[in-house]
Amino acid sequence: MVHSRCLTVLLVLVTTLTVRAEPPKPVPAPAPPPGVQVLADPVGLDFGIVQPHTLLQGDFKLVNLSDKPRKVLQAVPSCQCTTIDIVGKEIPPKGTLAVPVSMKVSSTGTKTANVKVMVEGEARPISLGLKAEVSYPVRVQVADDKGVLQPFIDAAANPAALKGVAVISSVDGKPFRIRSVQNEAPRLVDGQGDAPRASWQVMYELPGEPCDRVPAYLIVETDRPDARLVDARVRHACTRISPGLDIAEFRSNAGVMAPAAGATFELEVKKLGQNRIGKAEALDPRFKASVVSQRSDGTLTMVTLRIEPGPDVHGVFLTPVRLTAVDALGNVVFVRKPGGAPGSGDPTESRKVPAEAQLLVFGKVE
């Protein structure tokens, strides 16, 4: 997923996922500027490192410093949300109003979001910030041009980054082994040996052309049962994504499966409304994809998908699956996207395209 992609911020619980037990780290509120009578405490919550598909829960307070009750007029999250039940509530004089927040994260990377709250009598909105680093128990990082480790390979700005060294380390410090990188034996940096360790440096080299050979993800296999397959997004001109469906992540980890057994996994789709995912189609003939089930709260739809590899699929795989939305009658839904038809010469013209998205599914058959 893209590093800056928004979180889904839920101010009421709409689905049951893993809930992080550890409380988030609060960002303390600074001294209020002159004239400000309502402030947030804390101003932000840092959930630290969490696993994908985790529902995070935390609490803010709106503090009223004045002698009059203050009504909450509006609350607008920066990303998808449900109806916010604090709108219309009052903060008592010299009192507080609890603001529970649930934040659902899907894809790996550093995620940030905020909620802007307008309160009666306040000229400016009050910002509630949220932050989390989403990672498997083992994470893949690559140094950017400034030497800072990032959970992605930035070959969009620097194509030379398609070749380099990745750091694979356990979040909890537990030792492990690297089994493969891109389904090939790992090329370890000299001197590491093969004994289990908490951090590894491995060399990688990815193709840069033609476009259909540039991988969208670097996939690393480890021997840890809770992190058999981990990945890092490859940012490149050939891996840009422009879907007709708003899905929470553009790759899903199906895990390790027995030959011809298949596996199921969940995907979050936004803004479907009364529509649904009508078809999941594997674009590689060696695989079969299908929709198992789906449930929706009107804003978010949780879709359970199944991937089945054919008998000739072995080892680690990365395969595309096309998802198509249909209406209540089963007709394909169309959406408008900017940019005219190819060759039209009018980039401002919009065009109708099917509500589709291509999902990359990776896993291992063993």
C-alpha positions in Angstrom: 0.0 0.0 0.0 1.0 3.5 -0.5 2.8 5.0 2.5 0.6 8.0 2.9 -2.6 6.2 2.3 -5.4 7.2 4.8 -6.5 5.0 7.6 -10.1 4.0 8.0 -11.1 5.9 11.2 -14.2 4.6 12.9 -15.8 6.5 15.8 -18.1 3.6 16.4 -17.4 -0.1 16.2 -18.7 -1.6 13.0 -16.9 -4.9 12.6 -15.0 -7.3 14.9 -11.2 -7.5 14.3 -8.2 -8.0 16.5 -8.2 -5.4 19.2 -4.8 -4.1 20.4 -4.6 -4.7 24.2 -1.8 -2.1 25.0 -3.0 1.4 25.4 -1.8 4.0 22.9 0.8 6.6 23.8 -0.9 10.0 24.3 0.5 13.1 22.8 0.1 15.8 25.5 -1.8 18.9 24.8 0.3 22.1 24.7 -0.7 25.3 26.6 -3.9 26.7 25.0 -3.5 29.8 22.8 -5.1 33.0 24.2 -8.9 33.0 23.8 -9.3 29.2 23.3 -11.9 27.8 25.7 -12.1 24.2 24.5 -9.2 21.9 23.9 -8.4 18.3 23.3 -6.6 16.1 25.8 -4.6 14.4 24.5 -4.1 16.1 21.1 -2.9 12.8 19.5 -2.7 9.0 20.1 0.3 7.0 18.9 -0.5 3.3 18.7 3.0 2.3 18.0 3.7 -0.9 16.0 0.5 -2.9 15.3 -0.3 -5.9 13.0 -2.3 -5.5 9.8 -6.1 -5.9 10.1 -6.2 -4.7 13.7 -8.9 -2.6 15.3 -7.3 0.0 17.6 -9.2 1.7 20.4 -8.4 4.8 22.3 -10.0 7.8 24.0 -9.8 11.6 23.7 -11.4 14.2 26.0 -12.7 17.6 25.0 -12.0 19.9 27.9 -14.2 23.0 28.4 -12.3 25.8 30.3 -15.3 28.2 30.2 -18.2 28.7 32.6 -20.8 27.9 29.8 -21.7 24.6 28.2 -20.3 24.2 24.7 -22.0 22.1 22.0 -20.2 19.9 19.5 -21.3 21.2 16.0 -19.3 19.0 13.7 -16.7 16.2 13.6 -15.0 15.4 10.3 -12.4 12.6 10.0 -9.8 12.9 7.3 -10.8 9.4 6.0 -13.8 7.1 5.8 -15.9 7.1 9.0 -19.4 6.2 10.3 -21.9 8.7 11.8 -20.2 10.5 14.7 -22.3 10.3 17.8 -20.6 13.3 19.6 -22.2 15.8 17.3 -24.9 17.7 19.2 -23.5 16.7 22.6 -22.5 19.3 25.2 -19.3 19.7 27.1 -20.3 20.9 30.6 -18.9 24.1 32.1 -15.4 23.4 33.5 -16.0 19.8 32.5 -15.0 17.2 29.9 -16.7 15.1 27.1 -15.3 11.6 26.4 -14.6 10.9 22.7 -13.9 7.2 22.1 -12.1 6.5 18.8 -11.7 3.2 17.0 -9.1 3.0 14.2 -9.0 0.1 11.8 -5.7 -0.4 9.9 -5.1 -2.8 7.0 -2.0 -2.5 4.9 1.6 -2.1 6.2 3.3 1.2 6.5 3.1 4.4 8.6 -0.5 5.5 8.9 -1.8 8.9 10.0 -5.3 10.4 10.3 -7.0 13.2 12.1 -10.5 14.3 13.1 -11.5 17.9 13.0 -14.0 18.9 15.7 -16.0 22.2 15.6 -17.3 23.4 18.9 -19.8 26.2 19.6 -17.9 29.4 20.3 -14.6 28.3 18.9 -13.2 30.0 15.8 -11.0 27.1 14.8 -11.5 23.3 14.7 -9.9 21.1 17.3 -7.7 18.4 15.8 -7.5 14.9 17.1 -4.5 13.1 15.6 -3.9 9.4 15.2 -0.8 7.5 14.2 0.3 3.8 13.9 3.0 1.8 12.2 1.4 -1.2 10.7 3.7 -4.2 10.4 3.8 -7.9 10.7 5.9 -9.4 13.6 8.7 -9.3 11.0 9.1 -6.2 8.9 11.0 -5.4 5.7 12.7 -2.0 5.4 14.9 -0.4 2.8 17.0 2.8 3.3 15.8 5.8 1.2 18.1 8.4 -0.4 18.6 10.0 3.0 19.6 6.7 4.6 16.3 6.5 6.6 14.8 3.0 6.7 11.3 2.9 5.1 8.8 0.1 4.8 8.9 0.4 1.0 11.3 0.6 -1.9 11.2 4.1 -3.4 12.2 3.4 -7.1 9.7 6.0 -8.3 12.2 8.8 -7.5 15.3 6.7 -7.9 15.1 3.7 -10.3 18.5 2.5 -9.0 16.6 1.5 -5.8 15.4 -1.6 -7.6 18.7 -3.0 -6.5 19.9 -2.8 -3.0 19.9 -4.2 0.5 16.8 -4.9 2.6 16.8 -5.1 6.4 14.4 -7.8 7.7 14.0 -7.6 11.4 11.6 -8.9 14.1 9.6 -6.3 16.0 9.8 -8.3 19.2 13.5 -9.1 18.9 12.9 -12.9 18.5 15.4 -14.7 16.2 14.3 -16.2 12.9 15.7 -17.4 9.6 15.2 -16.1 6.0 13.9 -18.8 3.7 13.6 -16.9 0.4 13.4 -13.5 -1.2 11.2 -13.2 -4.3 10.9 -17.1 -4.2 14.7 -17.4 -4.5 17.4 -18.4 -2.0 18.3 -15.3 0.0 21.6 -13.6 -0.8 22.8 -12.6 2.7 25.2 -9.8 3.3 28.6 -11.4 4.1 29.4 -12.5 7.6 25.9 -13.2 8.9 26.0 -17.0 8.8 22.8 -19.1 8.9 22.0 -19.2 12.6 18.7 -17.6 13.6 18.9 -13.9 14.4 16.6 -11.0 15.1 17.8 -8.9 12.1 19.1 -9.7 8.6 20.5 -7.8 5.7 19.7 -9.4 2.3 20.5 -8.2 -1.2 17.8 -7.9 -3.8 17.7 -7.0 -7.5 14.4 -6.4 -9.2 13.7 -6.0 -13.0 13.1 -2.5 -14.2 11.6 -3.2 -17.6 9.4 -4.0 -19.3 6.6 -2.7 -17.1 4.9 -6.1 -16.6 8.0 -7.5 -15.1 8.4 -4.8 -12.4 7.1 -6.4 -9.2 4.7 -4.3 -7.1 6.0 -5.9 -3.9 9.2 -7.5 -2.6 8.2 -10.7 -0.8 10.3 -12.3 1.9 9.7 -15.7 3.4 10.8 -16.5 7.0 10.5 -19.5 9.3 8.5 -17.7 11.9 5.0 -19.3 12.2 3.4 -15.8 12.7 5.2 -14.1 9.9 5.8 -16.7 7.2 5.4 -14.1 4.4 6.1 -10.4 4.7 6.4 -7.7 2.0 7.5 -4.2 1.1 5.8 -2.1 -1.5 7.8 -1.3 -4.6 7.1 2.3 -5.7 7.8 2.7 -9.4 6.3 4.3 -12.5 5.1 0.8 -13.6 3.4 -0.1 -10.3 1.1 2.9 -9.9 -2.5 2.1 -9.0 -5.6 3.8 -10.3 -8.6 1.6 -9.4 -12.3 2.1 -9.9 -13.0 0.7 -6.5 -11.9 2.1 -3.2 -10.3 -0.8 -1.4 -8.3 -0.5 1.8 -5.2 -2.3 0.4 -4.1 -3.4 -3.0 -2.4 -6.6 -1.9 -3.5 -9.4 0.4 -1.5 -12.0 2.2 -3.2 -15.4 1.8 -0.5 -17.2 3.8 0.8 -20.7 3.5 -1.4 -23.4 2.0 -1.2 -27.0 1.1 -1.1 -27.9 -2.6 -4.5 -27.4 -4.3 -6.0 -26.6 -0.9 -6.5 -22.9 -1.3 -7.0 -20.2 1.4 -9.5 -17.5 2.4 -8.7 -14.0 3.4 -10.6 -10.7 4.0 -10.6 -7.4 2.2 -12.2 -4.1 3.2 -14.0 -2.2 0.4 -15.2 1.4 1.0 -18.1 3.4 -0.5 -20.0 0.5 -2.1 -23.3 1.7 -0.7 -26.0 -0.7 -1.7 -23.7 -2.4 -4.2 -21.6 -5.5 -3.6 -18.6 -7.3 -5.1 -20.2 -9.5 -7.7 -17.1 -11.3 -9.0 -13.5 -12.1 -8.2 -11.5 -13.2 -11.2 -8.0 -14.6 -11.2 -6.1 -13.1 -14.1 -3.6 -16.0 -14.1 -5.1 -19.2 -15.4 -3.2 -21.2 -12.9 -5.4 -19.8 -10.1 -9.1 -19.7 -9.3 -10.6 -16.8 -7.3 -14.1 -16.5 -5.8 -16.2 -14.4 -3.4 -17.1 -16.4 -0.3 -19.2 -13.9 1.6 -19.5 -10.2 2.3 -21.1 -8.0 5.0 -21.7 -4.3 5.0 -22.7 -1.5 7.4 -23.6 0.8 4.5 -20.1 2.5 4.5 -17.7 -0.3 4.7 -18.0 -3.8 3.2 -15.9 -6.7 4.5 -15.4 -9.2 1.7 -14.1 -12.8 2.3 -12.3 -14.0 -0.8 -10.8 -17.4 -1.7 -7.8 -18.1 -3.8 -7.1 -21.7 -5.1 -3.8 -22.5 -6.9 -3.6 -25.1 -9.6 -1.6 -28.3 -9.3 1.4 -26.7 -11.1 1.8 -23.8 -8.6 4.6 -24.4 -6.1 6.5 -22.1 -3.7 5.8 -18.4 -3.2 3.4 -16.7 -5.6 2.1 -13.2 -6.4 -1.0 -13.2 -8.6 -3.5 -10.6 -9.7 -7.2 -10.9 -8.9 -9.8 -8.5 -10.5 -12.7 -7.5 -8.3 -15.9 -6.1 -10.0 -18.8 -4.4 -8.2 -22.5 -5.0 -9.2 -25.7 -3.5 -8.2 -28.7 -5.1 -6.5 -29.8 -6.6 -9.8 -26.4 -8.0 -10.6 -25.5 -5.4 -13.2 -21.9 -4.1 -13.4 -21.5 -0.7 -11.7 -19.8 2.1 -13.6 -17.9 5.1 -12.2 -16.5 8.2 -13.7 -12.7 8.7 -13.7 -10.8 11.8 -14.8 -9.0 11.7 -18.2 -10.6 11.1 -21.6 -10.4 7.9 -23.6 -6.9 7.0 -24.8 -6.0 9.1 -27.8 -8.7 11.7 -27.1 -6.2 14.4 -26.4 -8.3 15.8 -23.6 -6.9 15.1 -20.1 -9.7 17.1 -18.5 -12.5 14.9 -19.9 -14.0 12.2 -17.7 -14.9 8.8 -18.8 -17.1 5.9 -17.5 -15.3 2.8 -16.5 -16.4 -0.4 -14.6 -16.1 -0.2 -10.8 -13.2 -2.6 -10.7 -9.9 -3.0 -8.8 -7.0 -5.3 -9.3 -5.9 -6.9 -6.1 -2.5 -8.7 -5.8 -2.6 -11.8 -3.7 0.5 -13.5 -2.4 1.1 -16.7 -0.5 3.0 -19.9 -0.6 2.1 -23.5 -1.7 4.0 -26.1 0.2 
